């Protein structure tokens, strides 16, 4: 009987057999696994024997194992090297998964079975340790947040909304990618003044040149393009993508926001953001705004001071010309060169992709004692992936790491980490994790931002690779959105170690140069965070009726906090804000800032340590990385730090005053 190469575990580390898999296999694995999980959970629900950890929590994990495996494999390929067939599968799969999840989390019989275990643990009839109790508590909370307790007639509307939202998310991802690909600008060679030969060659398209858009508002190449007209065309293309024509996403944005608002009301929450915050570390939107608004305002105040300096220098260079947002990164690069004797173009010999990856691995070995060994015999999820076996200091095999460096038209924008196999001591499963970037294949030199991205995503990978949890669904990065970015941001710190990527003299100059521009960097990011929150705290009757109202809503959202500044557009505008409409960060983009507070506080702890770096790394690994989401994340932080995180280290890092 034929077996599905995505579900069989014939390869080392239970790696899915991507080389053998067809589009039909992805569809069959996902839909077949949903049917199998339904049957397994029905057996769990109908089991009339006394509830135990094994026959409830263990059975729950077993029931979802194949579906998680299928979805992980599908998402890895669809996001890194999609095809029309895979896009079509996603359009079918997203609403099917939403309906499937509803059939689980709205099942009162399943909920009752979990409650039986809860009662037996409370009565002392069943032994359960911290991981068991936390897994059970989180499952019960997930059922309640899903609406298991609401009246049946409301559940029917809830199911319809969930199916609608899943379909909208899938459509947004496809349209947003198409809008980004279509939004690039064609240029002549003369208009590429400021770029070196390799950079120009990387932009060659047919008989001319084309600058493709990145997922963010500001475009990296603008820092080097000497032609102000081209810079403005590029920023205009970025800001106006997905606003018209066949790739217009605005109707999807509004439909999504309205459906989320209605769903939150059905569930008894004032808005979608309240539902999300309750499941995270923040717990309330008030707590989020108390952190975020002052941070955004302080960032913008500093950015306005930076703008005065940049505009003055621009006027000296271009008498009579107006300084605009399109000129910001170009003039900032000039000022950095002049003020700090720093020119990123001089770093090329150090910023080769293979050298940076070696530095990433070396930092991990210094901190945690782990090493990386090529496995050229194992095929990853996309063309040109590199696969490494990961060993602990004593030679114990920890897992598998798959790296996908390169941009391609069939790949989503940005950078991300994903799981292919979750670590689990219960199942003796070793983790298999991926990192995915969008570096340009024709030049192996990356920017310093690209270096930070590699260290950041590898921080996520370490969270997965160093996991030590009983239940796979709670291991590694299976944590709240406002916590998951914290370990990855801490890992960025090691890129700044003198001699790691750059010699000490360059690090010193780079640190000085990096402090210049922190106002802008903070402001553009937190403007997007606030946009996200306003979209998801606004009542249904106050949201736009259709896509035509998106831009006015966005302006009003920023005006509400006094944060409108033409020179500092949000890092993402609403119509291409993939994190919140297609990427799982709805009402959660604030999580990057929330995690930065913990990150800066944790780095301050590392800087205070006087013992060997390995001792500090082992403490961080044991108390924070290993538990993953198997215990309360804020409790893991307190075990690591001895207290709750404090804001001041972040303010000191950014040079901000609140």
N, C-alpha and C positions, 0 to 999 in steps of 0.2 A: 504493500500500500504506500503511495507517495507520501512523503512527509514534507512539511513546510520548512525551508532552510532558515527561516527567521525564528522558528520556535524550537527546533532541534538544538541540542547542545553538544554537537560533535567536535567543535573547534575548541582550542585552548581558551580558558577563562569564560567559557560559554559565550564567546563572541558570536553575534549573528553572522550567518554566512552571506555577507553582502554580495560576494562575487556570483553566487548562484541564484540570488533572489530576483524575481521579476516584479513588475507592477502588480500583476495578479496575485503574487504571493503576499504583498503588503496588504492588499484588500482582504484576502482570505484570512490572514493571520489576525487582523484587527477584528473583523466581524465575527469570525469563528470563536475568537477568545471571549468576545462579549457574551456569546451564547453559553460558552462553557462556564464563565463566571456566574451567570444567572442561575445555572443549574447547581453550582457548588454553593452559592449563597442560600438558595432555597433549602438545600440539605442542612446547612448551618441553622437556618431559621427554624426548621421543623424538627430538629433534634430535640427529643424530650428528655434526654439524660441530663443530670445536673451540670450546670455551666461551669467550665474550667478554663484556665488560661489556654490550654492546648486546644480544646474543641471550640473555642470562640475566637480568641486573638490569633492562634496558630492557623485555624481554619480560614479566618479572614485573609491572612497573608497568602496562604496557598491559593485561595480562590482568585486573587488578583494578579498572580505572578505572570501568567502567560500574556494577559492583556497589557500589563506594563511593559513587558518585553517587546511586544508587537508595536506599541505606540512609541516607545523610545527609538526603535529602529526606524520606523516610518518617519518620525519627526527629524531624526538626524539626517536622513537622505533628502527629505523634502526641503529642509531649510538650507542645505549645503549644495545640492545639485539637482534641482527639481526638473520635472518634465510636465508636459500638458497632462499626461496620464496621472501623475502624482498629484497635480493640482486638482484634477477632477475627483480623485479619491478623497482628498481633504475636504472638498465641498460636500461630499456625501458623508464623510466620517464625522465631521464636527457636530452636526445636529444629531447624528446617531449616538455619539458618545454622550451628548448632553441628555438625551432621553434615557440612555442606559444608566447614567449616574442618578437621574431622578428616580428610576425604578428601584435603585438601591437605597438612596438616602431618604426616600419618602415611604419606605416599607416599614410600617409600624411593627410588624412581626420581628423583623431584624433588630429594630431598635429595642424591642422588649427583651430579646435574647441578650443584647449587650447590658441592659439594665439588670437582668438576672445575675450576670457575672458581677456587676458592680455591687449588688446587694450581698452576694455570697462573700466577696472580699471584705466588705464592711463588717459582716457578721463573724469574720475570722474563720470561715469554712474553707476558704481557698487562699493559698499563699500567693502573694504577688509582690514583686520588687518594684523599685522606682520606675524602671522602663515599662513594665507591664501596666502599672497604674496610669502612667502618663499617656501611653498609647490608647488605653481604654477611655480615659477622660477626653482626649482629643477626638476620638471617634464619636463619642456621645455628643460633644459640642458640634461636630460637623453635621450630625443628623439634625440637631436643633436649628443650626444656621441654615440648613437646606430646606426647612419647613415641615419637618415630620409632625410637628404639633399643631399645625394650622388646619382649619376645616377643609374637608375634602373638595368642596367646590372651589376654594381658593387654590388648592393644589393643582387642579386642572389648568387654571390660568398660569400658574407658576411653571408647569411643564412646558406650556406653549412659549412662554417668555424665554426659558432656558434654551429651547430648540432654536428660537429666533436669534438669540444672542450668539450661539455657536456658529450659525451660518453667517451672521454679520462679521464675526471675527475673521473667519476664513476668507470672506470676500475682501475685507479690508487689507489683509496681508497680501493678497494677490494684486489688488489695484495699487496699493502703495509701492510695491516692487516695480510694477509696470510704469507707474508715474515717475519713479526715480530713474528708471532706465530711459524713459522718453524725455526726461527733463534736461539732459546734458546739453552743452552748447558746442557748436562747431566753431573752430577758430583757425586762423592761419598761423604759419610758423612765426611770422613777425609778431603776432599777438601773444606769443609765448615767451617774450623777453623776460628774463629773470630766472628761467628754468635752465638746468644744465642739459647736456645732450641726452643722457639716459632718461631724464624726466620727460623730455620732449618725445623721445622715441616711445615711451610707455603710453603716450596719448595718441599715437598714430592710428588713424582710422581711414582705411581706403586710401584715397589720394590726399587726404588732409589730416586734420587733427580734431579730436573731440575730448572735451573735459566732462567726464561722467560725474553725476552728483553722489555725494555721500548722504547718509541718512540724517545728518545734523543740518541745522540752518547754515552756520558758517562752514566754509569749505577750506580744507587744509591748504590747497594750492594758492589760495588768495594771499597767503603770507609771502609768496615769492613772485607773483605776477606783477610786473612793473606797469602794465597797461591798466590805468584806472577804469577805462571803459569796459575792458574785459572783466575786471573784478566786479563791476556793477551788474553787468549782464549775468555773471555767475550767481551773485547773491539774489538777483531778481528771479532767476530760474529756480533757485532753491526755495525762496519764500513763496513762490506762486505755483509750485508743483501741486498737482492733485486738486486744483481749484476750479478746473473747467474741463470740458471735453470728456472723452470716453473713460479717463482715469480719475475723474472727480470723486473724491471720497467723502465729501461733506454730508451727503444724505445718510451715508452709513454711520458717520460720526454721530449725527443727531438721533438716528433711530436707536443706536446703541445706548447713548446716554439716557434716552427716554425709557427704553426697556429696563435698564438697570434701576432707574429711579422707581418705576412701577413695581419691579420685583422687590426692592427694599421695603416699600410700603406694605406689600403683601406679607412680608416676613416680620413686620412689626418694628422696623427700623426707620428713623427719620430720613435716611438717605443711604445710598450705596456705600459712601465712605465710612459711615458708622459701622456697617456690616463688616467691612474689610478691616477697619482699625481694631475691632474687638478680637479678631483672630490673630493679630500681630502683637508686637511688643509694646506698641504705643497705647493700645486699648481704647483711646478716644480721639476724635478729631480735634477736640480742644487742645489736647496735649501736643498733637502734631502742629497745629497752628501756632501755639505758644513757642515752639522751637523754630518753625519755618519762617513766619512773617518777619520777626526781627532779623533773622539771618539774611533773608532776601533784601530787606531794606538797608541793612548795613553793607551788603555787597554792592547794591546799586549806588549807594552814597559814595563808596570808594571808587566804583567804576566811573562815576561822573568826574571825580578828581583826576582819574587816569585819562579820561577823554579830553580834559583841558590841556594836559601835557601833550597828548598825541595830536590834537588839533593845532596847537601852536607849532609843533615840529612840521606838520603837514603844510602849514601856511608858509613856512620857510622854504620848503622843498618845492611847493607849487603855489606861488603867489596868486591870490585871487580865486583859487579853486576851493570848493566846499568840501570839508571833511565829512564823510558819511560812514555808515556802518560797514559798507563794503571795503573801506580803506583801513579799518581798525587793525586787523591782524598784520597787514603789510607794514603800516607805520610802527606798530608795536615791535615787529621784528627789527626794524631799523633802529629804534631807540634802544632795544636790548643790545644790539651790536655796538652801538656808540657808547652806551653808558656802562656796560658790563664787559666789553670786549668779548662778547659772545655772539657767535654766528653758528647756527646749527649745521650749516653746510660744511663746516670744518670737522664735524663729527663722523662723517661718512665711514671712515675706516673702522670705527668702533660699532656702528649701528647696522652691521650686516645681520640678516635674520639668523643665520646659523650661530654667530657669535653671541647674539642676545639670548637665544635659546640655551646655549651652553651656560651663560651666566644665570639664567633662571634655574637650571638644574643645579648649578654649584651652590646657589643660595639655599635651595632645598636640602642639599646634602649637609651644609654647614649647620642649618637649623635643626634638622630632623634625622640626619644620618642616612637618608634614602638615596638610592642611585638608580640610573635609568639605562636600560640595555635594549638596543634596537631589535625588533622582531620583524624582519623583512618578509617573513613567510606569512604574515597575517595581513589581510586586506581590510582597510578601513571603509568608512561610509561614503567617501567621495574620492575623486581623482587626486592623486599626488599626496595623499595622507601619509604621515609617518607614524609608526606604531612602536611603542616602547614598553618593555616589561619593567615593573618597578619593584626594587628590592629594599628591604629594611636594612639597618646597619648590621644585623647578625646574619644577613643573607636570606632571611625569610621573604618569600614572594608576597607582595602586597596587592598587586593588581596590574591593570593594563591602562596605558595612556595613549590616546590617538590624537594627533595634531593635524589640523587642516589650516594651513597658513593663508591660502591664496584666494584672491577675489576671482569671481567668474559671473557671467550674466545670469546664471541659473541659481545664484546664491543670494540669500537674504543679506541685507546690509548690517553693518555693525560687527560685534564680536560677542561670543557667548560660550558657555560651557554646558555640556549636557551629559546625562548618564546613559549608558547602554545596558549596564548591569549594576544594580544597587548592592553594596556590601551588606552582608547579613551573617552574623555568627550562627543564627538558628539554622540557616540553610547552607552553611559553609560556602557562601558565595563571596568571591573576591570582586572588588569594584572594577568596572571598565568605564572610563570617562573620556570625554572628548573636549578639546578646545578648538574653537573656530574663529579665525580672523579674516580680514579682507585686505591683506597686503598685495601690492601690485607685483605680478609675476615677472614682468620684464626688467624690474630693478630689485635687487635683493637688499637694498638699503632702505631702512624704515626711519620714520621720524622719532623724536624723543617721546611724543605722545604714543606712537606705536609701541615703543619699549614699555611704557607704563601699562598700555593695554595688555601686552603679553604677560607681564607680571601679575596684573589684575586677574585675568582669566585663569592663569595658573593657580592663583590663590583659591579660586573656586575648585579647580581640579584637585588641589591638596585637601580641601574640605571633604571631597569624595574619596580620594585615595587613602586618606588616613582615618577614615571612619572606622568605628569599632562599636557597632550597635547590634542588638539582637534582631530587630525587625527592619527589613530592607526599606519599607515604606517610610521609615523614620530616620534613616541613616544619612550621613553626609549633608548635602545641601537641601534636604527635605525639611527646611525650617521656614519660619515666616519671612515674607518679603522684606520687612524692615530689619531683619537680622542677617539674611543670607549674603548681603553685600559686604558685611563687616570683615570677615576673614580675608576676602579677596582684596579689600582696600588695605588691610594691614600688610599683605604681601607686596603691594606697590612700594612700600617703604624700603625694601631690600634692593630695589633698582638704584637707590641713591647712595648705597654703600661705596665709598671711594675704592676704586680698583675693581669693582664688580663688573660694571659695564664700561664705565669711563674712568680715566685716571683722576686722582684726587684734585688736581688743579682745575680740571673741567667741571667736576662735581661742584666745587666751591663757586665757580662762575655761574653754573647752571642754577644752583640754589638761589643765588642773588637775583638772577634774571627771572626765575620762576615766581618769586614773590611779587614782581611787577606784573600786573595783569590779573591778580587774584580777585580783585573786585569784579571785573568782567566775568571771569570764570564762575564765580559764585552766583552772581546775579542771573546770568543766562540760564543756569541750571535750575535755580530755585524759582525763577519765573515759570518755567515749565512745570515744576512741582505744584505751584499754586494754581496754574491752569488746570491741571489734573484734578486737584481738590475742588475747585469751583465747579467744574463739570459734574463732579460726583457728590456735591453737597447741595446742589440747586434742586428745589422741588420740581416735580414733573410739570406743573402748570406754568413755571417760569423758564423752562428750557425752550430753545428755538423750536418752531413748528416744523421746519425743514432746513435743508442745507444752506439756503440763502442767508440764514441768520447766524452762521458760524462765526464769521469775522467780527460782526458787531458784538456777539456774546464774548468773544475773546478779548476785545478791547475793553469792554465793561468789566470783565474779570480782573484785569490788571489795574484799571483805574480805581477799582474798589480798595486796593491796597496802596494806592499812590505809586505804582510801579511802572508807569508808562514812560519809556525812554526810547525814542527812535534809533539812537545809536546802539542800543543793547536789545536786540530782538531775542525772544525766548530760544533756547537751544532746540526746541521742537515746537512748531506751530501745530494747532489742533489737527489740521487735515493730514499731516504726516507724522503724527505722534504715535509711532508703532507700538511703543511700550504699553500704552494704555488702551488702544483699540484692538490690537492683535497679539500683544506679547505677554499678557498675563499680569501687567503692572497697574491695572485700573485702580485708582485711588491709592496706589502704592508707590508712585515714583518718588514721593517724599522719603522712601526707605533708603535711598542713597545718602541723603543728608543725615537721617537718623543713624545710619551705620557709620557715617563719617565721625559723628560724635564719639562712638565707641572706638573707632579706628584710632583717632588722635589720642584718646585716653590710653588705649592699649600701647601705642607706640611710645608714649611718654613713660609707660611702665618699662618697656624694653630698654629705653635710653637710661633709665635709672639703675638697671641691673649692673652689678660689678663683677659677677661671676662669668664663667664661660658662656658663650652664646648658645651652645648646644643645651645647656641646662635650662636656659630661658625658653628655648624652642621646645624642649620636651615638656615643660610646664604648660605652654600654650597648646601643644598638641594634645596632651592628656586631658586638660580641663575643658578645652573649647572645641578643638577640631574633632576629636574622637567621638564625643557624644552626639554630634549632629543635632537632629531634632528628636532624640530619644528621651530628653528631659527638657524642662522649661528653659528656653534659650537665655533668658535673663538670669536664671539661676546659674547657668554655666558661666556667664560673665562674672557673676559675683564670686564664684569659686576660683576663677582665674585672677581677678583683680582684688578681691577682698572687699569690694564695695560696688555701688552702682556707678555707671559712667558719669563723667562731669564734662560740661560744655567748654570750660576755659581752654583746655589744650587745643581744641579746634580753632577757637578765636585767635589764639596765639599763632597758630600755624598760618592762618589766612591773613593775619594782620588786621583783624576787624575789631571794632569796638561797638558794644551794644549798650 
